[in-house]
Amino acid sequence: MSVFLAALVAVLLPWIATALWLRRSGSGGEPLGWPIALGYGYFLGLFLTVLLLRIWDSLGLGLNVVLTLSTWFFLVGVWILWSYRRRGRSALASQGSVPGFASGWQRWVWYGLAALIALRLGVLGAEVLWRPLTPWDAWTVWALRAELWAYAGTLVPFVPRAEWLASEVTGAYTIDAHHYPKTVSLIPAWIALVSGVWIDGLALLPWLGAVVALLLGLYGQVKRFGGTPWEAMLVAYVVVSLPMLGVHTALAGYADLWLAAAIGLGGVALWSWWQRREGIQGLLAGAMLLALPTLKVEGWVWLVPLLGGLVLAWVRPLYVLLAAAFLATGVLAWGQVTGEGAAGFAVHGWSLWLDQISIPGLIAVQLAYEPEVWKALVQALFVFGSWHLLWFVLLPVLTYGAVRAGRDAVLRIPVYTLFVALLLMGFLFTFTDASQWAVSFTSVNRLLLHFVPLSVFAAWWILRVGCRS
């Protein structure tokens, strides 16, 4: 088997196996559409592959390729036998009707957008295959660990520099980001393990697949929410046409694209479950949201707006504000009782003060107002070329959605979710030492990217509800 074919097997086998099972897991006897099954199946398949590799390694078997491939072949075989027993050969065929086009112009718009998306993906694919690994975070953190683990065949530990210098134990390595989650590094490591060699273009193929799967998932969800085929294709085109998303695909190796896809698809599935109570959508949402902390450290932080929007949609915001005021009063009372004063508290490594917040293993920031950040944010959103005209359209649409949410309860969850996300980002960029990331333009666009696919879907949803009423 050639190296390229081996890499394709490593990507396609978990994808196909998971998509086949998802396809048959729709609600009320209706199969899940192929776009949703393929979109979510790609990410869940790779996440499960990473989980299997970590299980084998914890059992002392190393990053066992044979056991992992055998597991996926077994699942495909079980699906085939189960399908033939239940439905016969027709179970392998596409089920359900495909919605047509209301008029001829919609069909041509769909074809035109599909052609543009295919062209865009072709160019990005060439970049991924031909361009060497970018010598930034992808080169110093994510791919560095991946290549080492692939050649070592086991999860060689990375430790803090001081511990590495003081330790007499051999076999450990050190980098500044030694504490980063392992999933994003294990994905290209899996490709290299199956291929038997590390080649940048092949090891980073999953980044191209991630974009394809993200577009498929969004396309399927738009149609499941009642959108027409051309509307679904338009949402996919808007997402894939964004320069910042293209950069994180062509310069593959960063974790931000995976976080954006998990938040986008997980958030949409959560909204679908909240609206229709479809069990499969709840499971998809739960799986994608559980993956967030395994992708990047801030994955824990981004659970706040996703789950916070759900809470606000269920509970009146006034009650949430009262609960927040009660919590703040409790914090101040704790400070008085423990003698820490009214400035904050500290317990078991957790601390909240007027000048800093610290949560062990998650966040440690100094609190201080940075006025220069607003100029940087305006430039990043409206002046520089990272987003085309996205924010000129997105912010007015979200504002319109906030006004409509008072009358249309269905819009509350997207509006509240994105409101909390923007509030949280505004706080991080304005009142913490993370403001340096915005002023220097090093991370501001990367953090915004995490919520952009979800925001584009929300904008379409708001406009559709507004046009129907």
Secondary structure as the mmCIF struct_conf table of DSSP 4:
data_model
#
loop_
_struct_conf.conf_type_id
_struct_conf.id
_struct_conf.beg_label_comp_id
_struct_conf.beg_label_asym_id
_struct_conf.beg_label_seq_id
_struct_conf.end_label_comp_id
_struct_conf.end_label_asym_id
_struct_conf.end_label_seq_id
HELX_RH_AL_P HELX_RH_AL_P1 VAL A 3 ARG A 23
TURN_TY1_P TURN_TY1_P1 ARG A 24 ARG A 24
HELX_RH_3T_P HELX_RH_3T_P1 SER A 27 GLY A 29
HELX_LH_PP_P HELX_LH_PP_P1 GLU A 30 GLY A 33
HELX_RH_AL_P HELX_RH_AL_P2 TRP A 34 SER A 58
TURN_TY1_P TURN_TY1_P2 LEU A 59 GLY A 60
BEND BEND1 LEU A 61 LEU A 61
BEND BEND2 LEU A 63 LEU A 63
HELX_RH_AL_P HELX_RH_AL_P3 VAL A 65 ARG A 87
HELX_RH_3T_P HELX_RH_3T_P2 GLY A 88 LEU A 92
BEND BEND3 ALA A 93 ALA A 93
BEND BEND4 GLY A 96 GLY A 96
HELX_LH_PP_P HELX_LH_PP_P2 SER A 97 PRO A 99
BEND BEND5 ALA A 102 SER A 103
HELX_RH_AL_P HELX_RH_AL_P4 GLY A 104 TRP A 130
BEND BEND6 ARG A 131 ARG A 131
HELX_LH_PP_P HELX_LH_PP_P3 PRO A 132 THR A 134
TURN_TY1_P TURN_TY1_P3 PRO A 135 TRP A 136
HELX_RH_AL_P HELX_RH_AL_P5 ASP A 137 ASP A 137
HELX_RH_PI_P HELX_RH_PI_P1 ALA A 138 TRP A 142
HELX_RH_AL_P HELX_RH_AL_P6 ALA A 143 ALA A 152
TURN_TY1_P TURN_TY1_P4 GLY A 153 GLY A 153
BEND BEND7 THR A 154 THR A 154
STRN STRN1 PHE A 158 PHE A 158
HELX_RH_AL_P HELX_RH_AL_P7 ARG A 161 ALA A 166
BEND BEND8 THR A 170 GLY A 171
STRN STRN2 TYR A 173 TYR A 173
TURN_TY1_P TURN_TY1_P5 ASP A 176 HIS A 179
BEND BEND9 TYR A 180 TYR A 180
BEND BEND10 LYS A 182 LYS A 182
HELX_RH_AL_P HELX_RH_AL_P8 THR A 183 SER A 195
TURN_TY1_P TURN_TY1_P6 GLY A 196 GLY A 196
BEND BEND11 VAL A 197 VAL A 197
HELX_RH_AL_P HELX_RH_AL_P9 ASP A 200 ALA A 203
TURN_TY1_P TURN_TY1_P7 LEU A 204 LEU A 204
HELX_RH_AL_P HELX_RH_AL_P10 LEU A 205 ARG A 224
TURN_TY1_P TURN_TY1_P8 PHE A 225 GLY A 226
HELX_RH_AL_P HELX_RH_AL_P11 PRO A 229 SER A 241
HELX_RH_AL_P HELX_RH_AL_P12 PRO A 243 ALA A 250
TURN_TY1_P TURN_TY1_P9 LEU A 251 LEU A 251
BEND BEND12 ALA A 255 ALA A 255
HELX_RH_AL_P HELX_RH_AL_P13 ASP A 256 ARG A 276
HELX_RH_AL_P HELX_RH_AL_P14 GLY A 279 LEU A 295
TURN_TY1_P TURN_TY1_P10 VAL A 297 GLU A 298
HELX_RH_AL_P HELX_RH_AL_P15 GLY A 299 TRP A 314
BEND BEND13 VAL A 315 VAL A 315
HELX_RH_AL_P HELX_RH_AL_P16 PRO A 317 THR A 338
TURN_TY1_P TURN_TY1_P11 GLY A 339 GLY A 339
BEND BEND14 GLU A 340 GLU A 340
TURN_TY1_P TURN_TY1_P12 ALA A 342 ALA A 343
STRN STRN3 GLY A 344 VAL A 347
TURN_TY1_P TURN_TY1_P13 HIS A 348 GLY A 349
STRN STRN4 TRP A 350 TRP A 353
BEND BEND15 LEU A 354 ASP A 355
STRN STRN5 GLN A 356 ILE A 359
TURN_TY1_P TURN_TY1_P14 PRO A 360 LEU A 362
STRN STRN6 ILE A 363 GLN A 366
STRN STRN7 LEU A 367 LEU A 367
TURN_TY1_P TURN_TY1_P15 PRO A 371 GLU A 372
HELX_RH_AL_P HELX_RH_AL_P17 VAL A 373 VAL A 378
HELX_RH_PI_P HELX_RH_PI_P2 GLN A 379 VAL A 383
BEND BEND16 PHE A 384 PHE A 384
TURN_TY1_P TURN_TY1_P16 GLY A 385 SER A 386
BEND BEND17 TRP A 387 TRP A 387
TURN_TY1_P TURN_TY1_P17 HIS A 388 LEU A 389
HELX_RH_AL_P HELX_RH_AL_P18 LEU A 390 ARG A 404
TURN_TY1_P TURN_TY1_P18 ALA A 405 ARG A 407
HELX_RH_3T_P HELX_RH_3T_P3 ALA A 409 LEU A 411
HELX_RH_AL_P HELX_RH_AL_P19 ARG A 412 PHE A 431
STRN STRN8 THR A 432 THR A 432
TURN_TY1_P TURN_TY1_P19 ASP A 433 ALA A 434
HELX_RH_AL_P HELX_RH_AL_P20 SER A 435 VAL A 439
TURN_TY1_P TURN_TY1_P20 SER A 440 PHE A 441
BEND BEND18 THR A 442 SER A 443
HELX_RH_AL_P HELX_RH_AL_P21 VAL A 444 LEU A 449
TURN_TY1_P TURN_TY1_P21 HIS A 450 PHE A 451
HELX_RH_AL_P HELX_RH_AL_P22 VAL A 452 ARG A 468
#
